[in-house]
Amino acid sequence: MSQRIPLIAGNWKMHKTGTQAVEAVHQLKHLVASAANVEIMVAPPFTALFQVGNALKNSNITLGAQNLYWEPQGAFTGEISAEMLMDAGCRYVIIGHSERRQYFGETDETVNKKIKAALAAQLIPVFCVGELESERDAENTFSVLDKQIRDGLNNVGFNGKPHIVIAYEPVWAIGTGKSATREQAQEVHLFIRELLKKQYGHEFSSLVRILYGGSVNPGNIKSLMEMPDVDGALVGGASLVPETFGKLVFYND
Ligand code: PEP
């Protein structure tokens, strides 16, 4: 039996004002109050973090951010530091989402700096990796992931503690309604776990959680979660409506 507690995480991207986000988490709190043996996280936009953090106090839902900047402070207009996210009540921070790589020029090197900054501040990075459709078609999925993970974790030490979550998000599956099959997800998750085993040892790799992301919905989550190396889901669209998010949390019922 795996020691890994499943994590169901909602990435709200650039959706919801502070008021709308608080309204949504009030509903979600109620819907998932009885959830056991599962961790729940929501990542609203920066502007909603404080309000949502306050609304989540004494609940079983944790707070995450969608990005950070690696410097601790300074003249970096428009950026947000790890310490600021901690102060807002975050426990997690999503790093290297494919939309950040695609639209905002993030590279494996900047992702690496962000992971280090998050860890230095005791934030848990949700480190996103995934191949493009053209890379899968060219049978380069494993080499692409190998590079993303090696470079993203370059010189990152964990002292044996699995203080990171990996999210495998095939880019062709994000927001497209075309999820990876559970066999495709399992194959990649196992590859990632083996890679982490080589780098960080057996204990670390057996404890680290690997989430699947890409068009997860209440109809496909159970089947994905049945796979031995799928430890949760990072969900965009289907996490925006509290009733639907609630169904994802209770995927096993
Ligand atoms: C995401 O953006 O992380 C994601 C997985 O989106 P969606 O669930 O909408 O495919």
Residues whose N, C-alpha, C, O or C-beta is under 5 A from the ligand:
A	BS01	PEP	N11 A173 I174 G175 T176 G213 G214 S215 V216 L234 V235 G236 G237 A238
